[in-house]
Amino acid sequence: MLNNLLQRYKGDLGGISPKWAGIAPQFNGNSFGEVKDAAAANFRHHDEWLRARASGKVTEQQRKSIRVIEGALGYNALSQALMPPWTRNACADIVSVISEGDFRILERRFFEFVKAM
């Protein structure tokens, strides 16, 4: 739903090319929009990413989203014993991070990002 809202808003801006990277709020160096994009890609493609990981053929496009997801969820080299979050639907975990479990925080961060665009 967040993806649909932001994509619609981006389209409504018309000729203006809104910036997604480098604006607040950020989560481990990635903007709300970048995290939202990676989560949307994870929702659509996590099964493909799992197969790509198994075959050792993860593409650069996949890696870009994977890095954002790992950053947002704090997944790192010490987490290697755990299943990587991007090999499953990690959207609920990502929403938990960007909202801190509070819808009001999610709403505030969403509008903060939209205004910054």
Biopython code that builds the backbone (N, CA, C, O; Angstrom):
import numpy as np
from Bio.PDB.StructureBuilder import StructureBuilder

atoms = [
    (1, "MET", "N", (0.824, -1.181, 0.000)),
    (1, "MET", "CA", (0.000, 0.000, 0.000)),
    (1, "MET", "C", (0.876, 1.256, 0.000)),
    (1, "MET", "O", (0.598, 2.215, -0.720)),
    (2, "LEU", "N", (1.941, 1.242, 0.817)),
    (2, "LEU", "CA", (2.856, 2.388, 0.828)),
    (2, "LEU", "C", (3.462, 2.610, -0.557)),
    (2, "LEU", "O", (3.608, 3.745, -1.012)),
    (3, "ASN", "N", (3.807, 1.519, -1.208)),
    (3, "ASN", "CA", (4.372, 1.618, -2.551)),
    (3, "ASN", "C", (3.378, 2.283, -3.500)),
    (3, "ASN", "O", (3.748, 3.186, -4.250)),
    (4, "ASN", "N", (2.133, 1.847, -3.474)),
    (4, "ASN", "CA", (1.111, 2.434, -4.349)),
    (4, "ASN", "C", (0.924, 3.917, -4.076)),
    (4, "ASN", "O", (0.829, 4.714, -5.009)),
    (5, "LEU", "N", (0.868, 4.294, -2.802)),
    (5, "LEU", "CA", (0.687, 5.703, -2.452)),
    (5, "LEU", "C", (1.840, 6.565, -2.961)),
    (5, "LEU", "O", (1.624, 7.621, -3.555)),
    (6, "LEU", "N", (3.065, 6.103, -2.721)),
    (6, "LEU", "CA", (4.213, 6.904, -3.148)),
    (6, "LEU", "C", (4.369, 6.931, -4.659)),
    (6, "LEU", "O", (4.761, 7.956, -5.216)),
    (7, "GLN", "N", (4.073, 5.834, -5.331)),
    (7, "GLN", "CA", (4.152, 5.826, -6.788)),
    (7, "GLN", "C", (3.099, 6.765, -7.387)),
    (7, "GLN", "O", (3.377, 7.475, -8.354)),
    (8, "ARG", "N", (1.910, 6.767, -6.822)),
    (8, "ARG", "CA", (0.846, 7.674, -7.289)),
    (8, "ARG", "C", (1.271, 9.125, -7.086)),
    (8, "ARG", "O", (1.103, 9.954, -7.980)),
    (9, "TYR", "N", (1.819, 9.431, -5.913)),
    (9, "TYR", "CA", (2.272, 10.789, -5.622)),
    (9, "TYR", "C", (3.382, 11.199, -6.587)),
    (9, "TYR", "O", (3.386, 12.309, -7.118)),
    (10, "LYS", "N", (4.321, 10.282, -6.801)),
    (10, "LYS", "CA", (5.428, 10.546, -7.724)),
    (10, "LYS", "C", (4.873, 10.868, -9.113)),
    (10, "LYS", "O", (5.357, 11.791, -9.770)),
    (11, "GLY", "N", (3.867, 10.123, -9.566)),
    (11, "GLY", "CA", (3.232, 10.383, -10.850)),
    (11, "GLY", "C", (2.503, 11.711, -10.872)),
    (11, "GLY", "O", (2.508, 12.408, -11.887)),
    (12, "ASP", "N", (1.877, 12.067, -9.761)),
    (12, "ASP", "CA", (1.147, 13.334, -9.674)),
    (12, "ASP", "C", (2.069, 14.543, -9.761)),
    (12, "ASP", "O", (1.629, 15.636, -10.119)),
    (13, "LEU", "N", (3.344, 14.354, -9.435)),
    (13, "LEU", "CA", (4.288, 15.467, -9.510)),
    (13, "LEU", "C", (4.616, 15.830, -10.949)),
    (13, "LEU", "O", (5.230, 16.865, -11.209)),
    (14, "GLY", "N", (4.207, 14.981, -11.883)),
    (14, "GLY", "CA", (4.382, 15.276, -13.308)),
    (14, "GLY", "C", (5.827, 15.349, -13.728)),
    (14, "GLY", "O", (6.576, 14.385, -13.569)),
    (15, "GLY", "N", (6.227, 16.494, -14.269)),
    (15, "GLY", "CA", (7.566, 16.665, -14.812)),
    (15, "GLY", "C", (8.664, 16.748, -13.771)),
    (15, "GLY", "O", (9.847, 16.678, -14.106)),
    (16, "ILE", "N", (8.286, 16.894, -12.525)),
    (16, "ILE", "CA", (9.296, 16.970, -11.470)),
    (16, "ILE", "C", (9.809, 15.562, -11.194)),
    (16, "ILE", "O", (9.023, 14.625, -11.058)),
    (17, "SER", "N", (11.104, 15.419, -11.114)),
    (17, "SER", "CA", (11.696, 14.123, -10.811)),
    (17, "SER", "C", (12.073, 14.102, -9.329)),
    (17, "SER", "O", (13.143, 14.586, -8.960)),
    (18, "PRO", "N", (11.216, 13.550, -8.482)),
    (18, "PRO", "CA", (11.509, 13.581, -7.055)),
    (18, "PRO", "C", (12.715, 12.718, -6.712)),
    (18, "PRO", "O", (13.003, 11.713, -7.363)),
    (19, "LYS", "N", (13.391, 13.141, -5.687)),
    (19, "LYS", "CA", (14.582, 12.465, -5.227)),
    (19, "LYS", "C", (14.178, 11.447, -4.149)),
    (19, "LYS", "O", (13.443, 11.785, -3.221)),
    (20, "TRP", "N", (14.655, 10.213, -4.272)),
    (20, "TRP", "CA", (14.340, 9.173, -3.288)),
    (20, "TRP", "C", (15.481, 8.979, -2.301)),
    (20, "TRP", "O", (15.253, 8.676, -1.130)),
    (21, "ALA", "N", (16.705, 9.154, -2.775)),
    (21, "ALA", "CA", (17.876, 8.873, -1.941)),
    (21, "ALA", "C", (18.309, 10.114, -1.171)),
    (21, "ALA", "O", (18.118, 11.245, -1.618)),
    (22, "GLY", "N", (18.887, 9.877, -0.020)),
    (22, "GLY", "CA", (19.532, 10.945, 0.726)),
    (22, "GLY", "C", (18.622, 11.864, 1.502)),
    (22, "GLY", "O", (19.100, 12.846, 2.070)),
    (23, "ILE", "N", (17.326, 11.590, 1.552)),
    (23, "ILE", "CA", (16.442, 12.469, 2.319)),
    (23, "ILE", "C", (15.877, 11.712, 3.525)),
    (23, "ILE", "O", (15.823, 10.483, 3.553)),
    (24, "ALA", "N", (15.465, 12.490, 4.503)),
    (24, "ALA", "CA", (14.944, 11.907, 5.743)),
    (24, "ALA", "C", (13.489, 11.513, 5.559)),
    (24, "ALA", "O", (12.804, 12.053, 4.690)),
    (25, "PRO", "N", (13.021, 10.592, 6.355)),
    (25, "PRO", "CA", (13.779, 9.831, 7.354)),
    (25, "PRO", "C", (14.614, 8.742, 6.691)),
    (25, "PRO", "O", (14.303, 8.265, 5.599)),
    (26, "GLN", "N", (15.680, 8.368, 7.384)),
    (26, "GLN", "CA", (16.571, 7.334, 6.875)),
    (26, "GLN", "C", (16.669, 6.180, 7.866)),
    (26, "GLN", "O", (16.464, 6.334, 9.070)),
    (27, "PHE", "N", (16.986, 5.034, 7.310)),
    (27, "PHE", "CA", (17.123, 3.810, 8.093)),
    (27, "PHE", "C", (18.433, 3.160, 7.679)),
    (27, "PHE", "O", (18.534, 2.558, 6.610)),
    (28, "ASN", "N", (19.432, 3.291, 8.540)),
    (28, "ASN", "CA", (20.786, 2.785, 8.245)),
    (28, "ASN", "C", (21.295, 3.273, 6.894)),
    (28, "ASN", "O", (21.854, 2.501, 6.115)),
    (29, "GLY", "N", (21.096, 4.568, 6.622)),
    (29, "GLY", "CA", (21.634, 5.176, 5.422)),
    (29, "GLY", "C", (20.751, 5.123, 4.189)),
    (29, "GLY", "O", (21.142, 5.602, 3.124)),
    (30, "ASN", "N", (19.562, 4.545, 4.321)),
    (30, "ASN", "CA", (18.638, 4.482, 3.184)),
    (30, "ASN", "C", (17.358, 5.230, 3.530)),
    (30, "ASN", "O", (16.835, 5.123, 4.639)),
    (31, "SER", "N", (16.865, 5.992, 2.553)),
    (31, "SER", "CA", (15.663, 6.789, 2.794)),
    (31, "SER", "C", (14.419, 5.917, 2.909)),
    (31, "SER", "O", (14.424, 4.745, 2.532)),
    (32, "PHE", "N", (13.382, 6.498, 3.425)),
    (32, "PHE", "CA", (12.072, 5.844, 3.518)),
    (32, "PHE", "C", (11.675, 5.276, 2.151)),
    (32, "PHE", "O", (11.201, 4.144, 2.058)),
    (33, "GLY", "N", (11.871, 6.065, 1.101)),
    (33, "GLY", "CA", (11.512, 5.632, -0.255)),
    (33, "GLY", "C", (12.349, 4.466, -0.737)),
    (33, "GLY", "O", (11.831, 3.543, -1.365)),
    (34, "GLU", "N", (13.644, 4.502, -0.447)),
    (34, "GLU", "CA", (14.512, 3.393, -0.848)),
    (34, "GLU", "C", (14.133, 2.107, -0.120)),
    (34, "GLU", "O", (14.120, 1.027, -0.711)),
    (35, "VAL", "N", (13.828, 2.234, 1.164)),
    (35, "VAL", "CA", (13.413, 1.054, 1.943)),
    (35, "VAL", "C", (12.077, 0.541, 1.426)),
    (35, "VAL", "O", (11.874, -0.667, 1.307)),
    (36, "LYS", "N", (11.170, 1.457, 1.121)),
    (36, "LYS", "CA", (9.871, 1.067, 0.575)),
    (36, "LYS", "C", (10.037, 0.360, -0.755)),
    (36, "LYS", "O", (9.385, -0.655, -0.998)),
    (37, "ASP", "N", (10.906, 0.881, -1.632)),
    (37, "ASP", "CA", (11.153, 0.246, -2.934)),
    (37, "ASP", "C", (11.711, -1.164, -2.764)),
    (37, "ASP", "O", (11.270, -2.098, -3.434)),
    (38, "ALA", "N", (12.673, -1.309, -1.873)),
    (38, "ALA", "CA", (13.286, -2.624, -1.643)),
    (38, "ALA", "C", (12.265, -3.599, -1.066)),
    (38, "ALA", "O", (12.245, -4.773, -1.435)),
    (39, "ALA", "N", (11.420, -3.114, -0.163)),
    (39, "ALA", "CA", (10.383, -3.977, 0.423)),
    (39, "ALA", "C", (9.382, -4.417, -0.641)),
    (39, "ALA", "O", (8.958, -5.573, -0.659)),
    (40, "ALA", "N", (9.007, -3.500, -1.522)),
    (40, "ALA", "CA", (8.066, -3.847, -2.595)),
    (40, "ALA", "C", (8.685, -4.888, -3.533)),
    (40, "ALA", "O", (8.014, -5.829, -3.956)),
    (41, "ALA", "N", (9.967, -4.709, -3.851)),
    (41, "ALA", "CA", (10.653, -5.692, -4.707)),
    (41, "ALA", "C", (10.745, -7.039, -3.994)),
    (41, "ALA", "O", (10.574, -8.089, -4.613)),
    (42, "ASN", "N", (11.016, -7.001, -2.690)),
    (42, "ASN", "CA", (11.074, -8.242, -1.907)),
    (42, "ASN", "C", (9.722, -8.948, -1.915)),
    (42, "ASN", "O", (9.663, -10.170, -2.051)),
    (43, "PHE", "N", (8.658, -8.206, -1.776)),
    (43, "PHE", "CA", (7.310, -8.789, -1.786)),
    (43, "PHE", "C", (7.056, -9.518, -3.096)),
    (43, "PHE", "O", (6.506, -10.619, -3.109)),
    (44, "ARG", "N", (7.463, -8.893, -4.202)),
    (44, "ARG", "CA", (7.204, -9.481, -5.525)),
    (44, "ARG", "C", (8.179, -10.591, -5.899)),
    (44, "ARG", "O", (7.818, -11.497, -6.650)),
    (45, "HIS", "N", (9.420, -10.534, -5.383)),
    (45, "HIS", "CA", (10.469, -11.398, -5.931)),
    (45, "HIS", "C", (11.238, -12.249, -4.915)),
    (45, "HIS", "O", (12.224, -12.880, -5.295)),
    (46, "HIS", "N", (10.834, -12.295, -3.646)),
    (46, "HIS", "CA", (11.667, -13.016, -2.672)),
    (46, "HIS", "C", (11.888, -14.479, -3.051)),
    (46, "HIS", "O", (12.949, -15.032, -2.758)),
    (47, "ASP", "N", (10.922, -15.107, -3.686)),
    (47, "ASP", "CA", (11.106, -16.499, -4.107)),
    (47, "ASP", "C", (12.176, -16.609, -5.201)),
    (47, "ASP", "O", (12.961, -17.557, -5.213)),
    (48, "GLU", "N", (12.200, -15.636, -6.116)),
    (48, "GLU", "CA", (13.234, -15.619, -7.151)),
    (48, "GLU", "C", (14.608, -15.366, -6.544)),
    (48, "GLU", "O", (15.599, -15.959, -6.969)),
    (49, "TRP", "N", (14.665, -14.475, -5.539)),
    (49, "TRP", "CA", (15.926, -14.155, -4.890)),
    (49, "TRP", "C", (16.494, -15.373, -4.171)),
    (49, "TRP", "O", (17.706, -15.583, -4.159)),
    (50, "LEU", "N", (15.629, -16.164, -3.581)),
    (50, "LEU", "CA", (16.074, -17.384, -2.910)),
    (50, "LEU", "C", (16.695, -18.343, -3.924)),
    (50, "LEU", "O", (17.756, -18.915, -3.676)),
    (51, "ARG", "N", (16.028, -18.514, -5.071)),
    (51, "ARG", "CA", (16.581, -19.383, -6.114)),
    (51, "ARG", "C", (17.892, -18.827, -6.668)),
    (51, "ARG", "O", (18.821, -19.587, -6.943)),
    (52, "ALA", "N", (17.973, -17.509, -6.833)),
    (52, "ALA", "CA", (19.203, -16.890, -7.336)),
    (52, "ALA", "C", (20.342, -17.086, -6.342)),
    (52, "ALA", "O", (21.479, -17.335, -6.741)),
    (53, "ARG", "N", (20.044, -16.975, -5.067)),
    (53, "ARG", "CA", (21.066, -17.198, -4.037)),
    (53, "ARG", "C", (21.564, -18.634, -4.098)),
    (53, "ARG", "O", (22.768, -18.881, -4.041)),
    (54, "ALA", "N", (20.644, -19.575, -4.214)),
    (54, "ALA", "CA", (21.006, -20.987, -4.255)),
    (54, "ALA", "C", (21.883, -21.308, -5.467)),
    (54, "ALA", "O", (22.778, -22.150, -5.392)),
    (55, "SER", "N", (21.615, -20.632, -6.578)),
    (55, "SER", "CA", (22.383, -20.898, -7.794)),
    (55, "SER", "C", (23.640, -20.018, -7.882)),
    (55, "SER", "O", (24.469, -20.204, -8.772)),
    (56, "GLY", "N", (23.774, -19.060, -6.952)),
    (56, "GLY", "CA", (24.918, -18.155, -6.983)),
    (56, "GLY", "C", (24.836, -17.113, -8.076)),
    (56, "GLY", "O", (25.857, -16.560, -8.485)),
    (57, "LYS", "N", (23.620, -16.834, -8.561)),
    (57, "LYS", "CA", (23.444, -15.898, -9.672)),
    (57, "LYS", "C", (22.553, -14.719, -9.286)),
    (57, "LYS", "O", (21.567, -14.433, -9.966)),
    (58, "VAL", "N", (22.898, -14.042, -8.204)),
    (58, "VAL", "CA", (22.158, -12.857, -7.787)),
    (58, "VAL", "C", (22.591, -11.701, -8.687)),
    (58, "VAL", "O", (23.785, -11.442, -8.840)),
    (59, "THR", "N", (21.619, -11.009, -9.282)),
    (59, "THR", "CA", (21.927, -9.910, -10.194)),
    (59, "THR", "C", (22.235, -8.631, -9.414)),
    (59, "THR", "O", (21.939, -8.533, -8.223)),
    (60, "GLU", "N", (22.829, -7.661, -10.094)),
    (60, "GLU", "CA", (23.135, -6.380, -9.453)),
    (60, "GLU", "C", (21.860, -5.672, -9.022)),
    (60, "GLU", "O", (21.838, -5.044, -7.964)),
    (61, "GLN", "N", (20.804, -5.756, -9.813)),
    (61, "GLN", "CA", (19.518, -5.151, -9.447)),
    (61, "GLN", "C", (18.981, -5.788, -8.160)),
    (61, "GLN", "O", (18.486, -5.087, -7.277)),
    (62, "GLN", "N", (19.080, -7.110, -8.057)),
    (62, "GLN", "CA", (18.650, -7.795, -6.839)),
    (62, "GLN", "C", (19.536, -7.382, -5.665)),
    (62, "GLN", "O", (19.040, -7.125, -4.568)),
    (63, "ARG", "N", (20.842, -7.320, -5.895)),
    (63, "ARG", "CA", (21.786, -6.952, -4.834)),
    (63, "ARG", "C", (21.475, -5.579, -4.252)),
    (63, "ARG", "O", (21.595, -5.365, -3.045)),
    (64, "LYS", "N", (21.079, -4.655, -5.111)),
    (64, "LYS", "CA", (20.762, -3.292, -4.647)),
    (64, "LYS", "C", (19.634, -3.334, -3.614)),
    (64, "LYS", "O", (19.753, -2.740, -2.543)),
    (65, "SER", "N", (18.550, -4.029, -3.930)),
    (65, "SER", "CA", (17.433, -4.136, -2.984)),
    (65, "SER", "C", (17.825, -4.945, -1.762)),
    (65, "SER", "O", (17.427, -4.619, -0.644)),
    (66, "ILE", "N", (18.600, -5.994, -1.968)),
    (66, "ILE", "CA", (19.030, -6.846, -0.863)),
    (66, "ILE", "C", (19.847, -6.044, 0.142)),
    (66, "ILE", "O", (19.654, -6.186, 1.349)),
    (67, "ARG", "N", (20.762, -5.200, -0.343)),
    (67, "ARG", "CA", (21.578, -4.371, 0.558)),
    (67, "ARG", "C", (20.703, -3.441, 1.397)),
    (67, "ARG", "O", (20.954, -3.249, 2.587)),
    (68, "VAL", "N", (19.682, -2.869, 0.775)),
    (68, "VAL", "CA", (18.782, -1.964, 1.506)),
    (68, "VAL", "C", (18.018, -2.735, 2.579)),
    (68, "VAL", "O", (17.892, -2.260, 3.708)),
    (69, "ILE", "N", (17.514, -3.905, 2.243)),
    (69, "ILE", "CA", (16.773, -4.719, 3.208)),
    (69, "ILE", "C", (17.682, -5.131, 4.361)),
    (69, "ILE", "O", (17.295, -5.030, 5.526)),
    (70, "GLU", "N", (18.878, -5.592, 4.045)),
    (70, "GLU", "CA", (19.816, -5.989, 5.092)),
    (70, "GLU", "C", (20.130, -4.816, 6.008)),
    (70, "GLU", "O", (20.189, -4.975, 7.227)),
    (71, "GLY", "N", (20.330, -3.638, 5.423)),
    (71, "GLY", "CA", (20.611, -2.458, 6.232)),
    (71, "GLY", "C", (19.444, -2.074, 7.119)),
    (71, "GLY", "O", (19.618, -1.816, 8.310)),
    (72, "ALA", "N", (18.258, -2.036, 6.540)),
    (72, "ALA", "CA", (17.073, -1.644, 7.316)),
    (72, "ALA", "C", (16.817, -2.600, 8.474)),
    (72, "ALA", "O", (16.389, -2.185, 9.551)),
    (73, "LEU", "N", (17.081, -3.880, 8.244)),
    (73, "LEU", "CA", (16.813, -4.887, 9.282)),
    (73, "LEU", "C", (18.031, -5.205, 10.142)),
    (73, "LEU", "O", (17.955, -6.046, 11.037)),
    (74, "GLY", "N", (19.151, -4.539, 9.879)),
    (74, "GLY", "CA", (20.344, -4.759, 10.689)),
    (74, "GLY", "C", (20.977, -6.127, 10.488)),
    (74, "GLY", "O", (21.634, -6.645, 11.391)),
    (75, "TYR", "N", (20.788, -6.708, 9.325)),
    (75, "TYR", "CA", (21.379, -8.008, 9.010)),
    (75, "TYR", "C", (22.819, -7.779, 8.574)),
    (75, "TYR", "O", (23.075, -6.954, 7.697)),
    (76, "ASN", "N", (23.769, -8.504, 9.182)),
    (76, "ASN", "CA", (25.179, -8.321, 8.849)),
    (76, "ASN", "C", (25.921, -9.646, 8.918)),
    (76, "ASN", "O", (25.309, -10.705, 9.051)),
    (77, "ALA", "N", (27.240, -9.578, 8.827)),
    (77, "ALA", "CA", (28.068, -10.792, 8.804)),
    (77, "ALA", "C", (27.850, -11.643, 10.059)),
    (77, "ALA", "O", (27.948, -12.869, 9.998)),
    (78, "LEU", "N", (27.558, -11.008, 11.186)),
    (78, "LEU", "CA", (27.319, -11.765, 12.413)),
    (78, "LEU", "C", (25.979, -12.484, 12.387)),
    (78, "LEU", "O", (25.735, -13.380, 13.195)),
    (79, "SER", "N", (25.118, -12.096, 11.468)),
    (79, "SER", "CA", (23.791, -12.702, 11.352)),
    (79, "SER", "C", (23.791, -13.904, 10.417)),
    (79, "SER", "O", (22.737, -14.494, 10.182)),
    (80, "GLN", "N", (24.933, -14.276, 9.884)),
    (80, "GLN", "CA", (25.001, -15.300, 8.845)),
    (80, "GLN", "C", (24.353, -16.621, 9.239)),
    (80, "GLN", "O", (23.911, -17.368, 8.366)),
    (81, "ALA", "N", (24.287, -16.924, 10.531)),
    (81, "ALA", "CA", (23.663, -18.178, 10.959)),
    (81, "ALA", "C", (22.154, -18.153, 10.708)),
    (81, "ALA", "O", (21.514, -19.201, 10.620)),
    (82, "LEU", "N", (21.600, -16.959, 10.596)),
    (82, "LEU", "CA", (20.166, -16.803, 10.352)),
    (82, "LEU", "C", (19.891, -16.827, 8.855)),
    (82, "LEU", "O", (20.769, -16.513, 8.051)),
    (83, "MET", "N", (18.695, -17.192, 8.491)),
    (83, "MET", "CA", (18.285, -17.137, 7.084)),
    (83, "MET", "C", (18.232, -15.672, 6.668)),
    (83, "MET", "O", (17.610, -14.869, 7.363)),
    (84, "PRO", "N", (18.862, -15.300, 5.562)),
    (84, "PRO", "CA", (18.817, -13.895, 5.138)),
    (84, "PRO", "C", (17.372, -13.419, 5.007)),
    (84, "PRO", "O", (16.534, -14.146, 4.472)),
    (85, "PRO", "N", (17.064, -12.206, 5.490)),
    (85, "PRO", "CA", (15.678, -11.731, 5.494)),
    (85, "PRO", "C", (15.086, -11.573, 4.104)),
    (85, "PRO", "O", (13.868, -11.650, 3.945)),
    (86, "TRP", "N", (15.908, -11.357, 3.109)),
    (86, "TRP", "CA", (15.411, -11.133, 1.761)),
    (86, "TRP", "C", (15.051, -12.424, 1.034)),
    (86, "TRP", "O", (14.554, -12.364, -0.091)),
    (87, "THR", "N", (15.286, -13.589, 1.637)),
    (87, "THR", "CA", (14.919, -14.858, 1.007)),
    (87, "THR", "C", (13.498, -15.266, 1.373)),
    (87, "THR", "O", (13.040, -16.352, 1.016)),
    (88, "ARG", "N", (12.819, -14.397, 2.077)),
    (88, "ARG", "CA", (11.412, -14.609, 2.441)),
    (88, "ARG", "C", (10.715, -13.258, 2.327)),
    (88, "ARG", "O", (11.363, -12.244, 2.066)),
    (89, "ASN", "N", (9.425, -13.241, 2.516)),
    (89, "ASN", "CA", (8.699, -11.974, 2.513)),
    (89, "ASN", "C", (9.016, -11.254, 3.821)),
    (89, "ASN", "O", (8.509, -11.627, 4.879)),
    (90, "ALA", "N", (9.844, -10.235, 3.748)),
    (90, "ALA", "CA", (10.302, -9.506, 4.927)),
    (90, "ALA", "C", (9.524, -8.216, 5.159)),
    (90, "ALA", "O", (9.932, -7.391, 5.977)),
    (91, "CYS", "N", (8.422, -8.030, 4.458)),
    (91, "CYS", "CA", (7.681, -6.763, 4.531)),
    (91, "CYS", "C", (7.193, -6.435, 5.941)),
    (91, "CYS", "O", (7.288, -5.285, 6.369)),
    (92, "ALA", "N", (6.681, -7.408, 6.658)),
    (92, "ALA", "CA", (6.191, -7.136, 8.018)),
    (92, "ALA", "C", (7.333, -6.664, 8.914)),
    (92, "ALA", "O", (7.150, -5.761, 9.731)),
    (93, "ASP", "N", (8.503, -7.268, 8.765)),
    (93, "ASP", "CA", (9.663, -6.843, 9.555)),
    (93, "ASP", "C", (10.087, -5.428, 9.180)),
    (93, "ASP", "O", (10.450, -4.633, 10.047)),
    (94, "ILE", "N", (10.041, -5.121, 7.899)),
    (94, "ILE", "CA", (10.443, -3.791, 7.444)),
    (94, "ILE", "C", (9.452, -2.739, 7.939)),
    (94, "ILE", "O", (9.859, -1.669, 8.392)),
    (95, "VAL", "N", (8.166, -3.033, 7.856)),
    (95, "VAL", "CA", (7.164, -2.088, 8.375)),
    (95, "VAL", "C", (7.369, -1.875, 9.871)),
    (95, "VAL", "O", (7.219, -0.758, 10.366)),
    (96, "SER", "N", (7.705, -2.926, 10.579)),
    (96, "SER", "CA", (7.971, -2.805, 12.011)),
    (96, "SER", "C", (9.140, -1.855, 12.273)),
    (96, "SER", "O", (9.093, -1.059, 13.211)),
    (97, "VAL", "N", (10.176, -1.933, 11.457)),
    (97, "VAL", "CA", (11.335, -1.059, 11.622)),
    (97, "VAL", "C", (10.977, 0.385, 11.300)),
    (97, "VAL", "O", (11.300, 1.284, 12.076)),
    (98, "ILE", "N", (10.318, 0.624, 10.173)),
    (98, "ILE", "CA", (10.051, 2.012, 9.781)),
    (98, "ILE", "C", (8.930, 2.648, 10.603)),
    (98, "ILE", "O", (8.761, 3.867, 10.587)),
    (99, "SER", "N", (8.172, 1.830, 11.314)),
    (99, "SER", "CA", (7.083, 2.370, 12.135)),
    (99, "SER", "C", (7.354, 2.270, 13.625)),
    (99, "SER", "O", (6.638, 2.864, 14.431)),
    (100, "GLU", "N", (8.388, 1.519, 13.994)),
    (100, "GLU", "CA", (8.652, 1.210, 15.401)),
    (100, "GLU", "C", (7.412, 0.608, 16.055)),
    (100, "GLU", "O", (7.208, 0.744, 17.262)),
    (101, "GLY", "N", (6.590, -0.056, 15.252)),
    (101, "GLY", "CA", (5.392, -0.711, 15.763)),
    (101, "GLY", "C", (4.241, 0.228, 16.084)),
    (101, "GLY", "O", (3.285, -0.170, 16.749)),
    (102, "ASP", "N", (4.322, 1.459, 15.622)),
    (102, "ASP", "CA", (3.304, 2.464, 15.939)),
    (102, "ASP", "C", (2.830, 3.123, 14.635)),
    (102, "ASP", "O", (3.626, 3.740, 13.928)),
    (103, "PHE", "N", (1.563, 2.995, 14.326)),
    (103, "PHE", "CA", (1.026, 3.556, 13.091)),
    (103, "PHE", "C", (1.240, 5.061, 13.010)),
    (103, "PHE", "O", (1.460, 5.592, 11.921)),
    (104, "ARG", "N", (1.179, 5.754, 14.138)),
    (104, "ARG", "CA", (1.379, 7.218, 14.124)),
    (104, "ARG", "C", (2.794, 7.567, 13.679)),
    (104, "ARG", "O", (2.998, 8.550, 12.967)),
    (105, "ILE", "N", (3.767, 6.766, 14.095)),
    (105, "ILE", "CA", (5.159, 6.997, 13.671)),
    (105, "ILE", "C", (5.287, 6.732, 12.178)),
    (105, "ILE", "O", (5.943, 7.492, 11.465)),
    (106, "LEU", "N", (4.665, 5.659, 11.702)),
    (106, "LEU", "CA", (4.680, 5.355, 10.269)),
    (106, "LEU", "C", (4.072, 6.506, 9.482)),
    (106, "LEU", "O", (4.637, 6.938, 8.477)),
    (107, "GLU", "N", (2.937, 6.999, 9.928)),
    (107, "GLU", "CA", (2.273, 8.114, 9.257)),
    (107, "GLU", "C", (3.152, 9.357, 9.253)),
    (107, "GLU", "O", (3.279, 10.022, 8.225)),
    (108, "ARG", "N", (3.759, 9.677, 10.389)),
    (108, "ARG", "CA", (4.624, 10.862, 10.479)),
    (108, "ARG", "C", (5.820, 10.738, 9.539)),
    (108, "ARG", "O", (6.169, 11.688, 8.839)),
    (109, "ARG", "N", (6.443, 9.560, 9.529)),
    (109, "ARG", "CA", (7.610, 9.350, 8.664)),
    (109, "ARG", "C", (7.228, 9.379, 7.189)),
    (109, "ARG", "O", (7.971, 9.909, 6.364)),
    (110, "PHE", "N", (6.084, 8.816, 6.860)),
    (110, "PHE", "CA", (5.599, 8.828, 5.481)),
    (110, "PHE", "C", (5.460, 10.273, 4.999)),
    (110, "PHE", "O", (5.966, 10.620, 3.932)),
    (111, "PHE", "N", (4.776, 11.116, 5.778)),
    (111, "PHE", "CA", (4.559, 12.498, 5.349)),
    (111, "PHE", "C", (5.840, 13.314, 5.402)),
    (111, "PHE", "O", (6.020, 14.227, 4.596)),
    (112, "GLU", "N", (6.722, 13.009, 6.325)),
    (112, "GLU", "CA", (8.022, 13.682, 6.357)),
    (112, "GLU", "C", (8.779, 13.406, 5.060)),
    (112, "GLU", "O", (9.388, 14.307, 4.484)),
    (113, "PHE", "N", (8.735, 12.155, 4.608)),
    (113, "PHE", "CA", (9.409, 11.794, 3.357)),
    (113, "PHE", "C", (8.742, 12.472, 2.157)),
    (113, "PHE", "O", (9.426, 13.024, 1.295)),
    (114, "VAL", "N", (7.418, 12.428, 2.103)),
    (114, "VAL", "CA", (6.679, 13.036, 0.987)),
    (114, "VAL", "C", (6.977, 14.530, 0.900)),
    (114, "VAL", "O", (7.186, 15.053, -0.194)),
    (115, "LYS", "N", (6.998, 15.206, 2.012)),
    (115, "LYS", "CA", (7.284, 16.650, 2.007)),
    (115, "LYS", "C", (8.710, 16.926, 1.543)),
    (115, "LYS", "O", (8.966, 17.913, 0.854)),
    (116, "ALA", "N", (9.628, 16.055, 1.922)),
    (116, "ALA", "CA", (11.031, 16.231, 1.530)),
    (116, "ALA", "C", (11.248, 15.973, 0.045)),
    (116, "ALA", "O", (12.181, 16.510, -0.552)),
    (117, "MET", "N", (10.380, 15.146, -0.556)),
    (117, "MET", "CA", (10.492, 14.865, -1.986)),
    (117, "MET", "C", (10.297, 16.156, -2.769)),
    (117, "MET", "O", (10.353, 16.146, -3.998)),
]
sb = StructureBuilder()
sb.init_structure("model")
sb.init_model(0)
sb.init_chain("A")
sb.init_seg("    ")
for serial, (resi, resn, name, xyz) in enumerate(atoms, 1):
    if name == "N":
        sb.init_residue(resn, " ", resi, " ")
    sb.init_atom(name, np.array(xyz, "f"), 0.0, 1.0, " ", f" {name:<3s}", serial, name[0])
structure = sb.get_structure()
